[in-house]
Amino acid sequence: MTKALISVMGKDTTGIIARVATRLSEMHINILDITQTILDGYFTMMMVVDLDGANMEFTAVDEGLQQVRDSLGMTIHIQRMEIFDAMHRI
């Protein structure tokens, strides 16, 4: 299984989780785990996703999230899970 970590941050508004989850579903990416919170009006979310169903390169997945970034005005980062895990083993 090819996993990635997606972080979403920005001003809170209605429908953030729905918009991100819908876009991931359109790319055939399964959400494995999710956590979110709102701090003083700012939304933060972390998701662990399975990229195996996407049938596209990692950079194409990142590019596929651009329309959500643009429409919501949010910061959305995607990182390969093996890199994230390696950084935290040191």
TORMI-574080 format. One record per residue (C-alpha): residue in one letter; x, y, z negated. Coordinates in steps of 0.02 Angstrom, whole numbers, padded with zeros to 5 digits, always signed. Last residue first. Example, Ala and Ser with C-alpha at 12.3 -4.5 7.8 and 13.67 -1.06 7.14 Angstrom:
s+00684-00053-00357
a+00615-00225-00390
//
This chain:
i+00806+00521-00658
r+00651+00410-00650
h+00535+00559-00623
m+00606+00607-00454
a+00597+00426-00395
d+00411+00415-00437
f+00370+00573-00338
i+00474+00509-00191
e+00386+00340-00195
m+00218+00430-00207
r+00242+00525-00045
q+00194+00705-00073
i+00043+00805-00018
h+00020+00987-00066
i-00141+01089-00057
t-00140+01273-00103
m-00316+01340-00084
g-00393+01473+00028
l-00547+01362+00044
s-00565+01366+00234
d-00379+01378+00269
r-00322+01242+00151
v-00465+01130+00209
q-00416+01158+00392
q-00235+01120+00347
l-00273+00949+00272
g-00254+00864+00442
e-00080+00940+00457
d-00028+00848+00299
v-00103+00687+00367
a-00012+00716+00532
t+00152+00738+00437
f+00127+00569+00354
e+00106+00483+00522
m-00064+00415+00570
n-00161+00252+00550
a-00260+00328+00405
g-00310+00163+00326
d-00141+00137+00242
l-00136+00310+00163
d-00198+00260-00011
v-00226+00413-00121
v-00175+00475-00293
m-00264+00638-00327
m-00219+00789-00434
m-00337+00936-00455
t-00320+01114-00518
f-00454+01250-00512
y-00422+01424-00578
g-00558+01518-00672
d-00469+01522-00839
l-00412+01341-00822
i-00525+01224-00724
t-00484+01040-00726
q-00465+00894-00609
t-00411+00713-00611
i-00421+00586-00471
d-00370+00406-00440
l-00374+00288-00292
i-00445+00404-00159
n-00451+00311+00008
i-00389+00393+00168
h-00489+00355+00325
m-00449+00527+00403
e-00633+00577+00392
s-00632+00513+00212
l-00488+00628+00169
r-00582+00776+00243
t-00738+00731+00143
a-00639+00712-00018
v-00559+00884+00005
r-00724+00970+00043
a-00820+00880-00095
i-00688+00915-00226
i-00686+01100-00182
g-00876+01117-00170
t-00912+01271-00275
t-00770+01391-00310
d-00621+01399-00427
k-00473+01505-00374
g-00328+01395-00322
m-00239+01229-00338
v-00248+01058-00253
s-00118+00923-00279
i-00108+00766-00173
l+00000+00618-00224
a+00032+00484-00093
k+00020+00296-00087
t+00067+00171+00048
m+00000+00000+00000
//
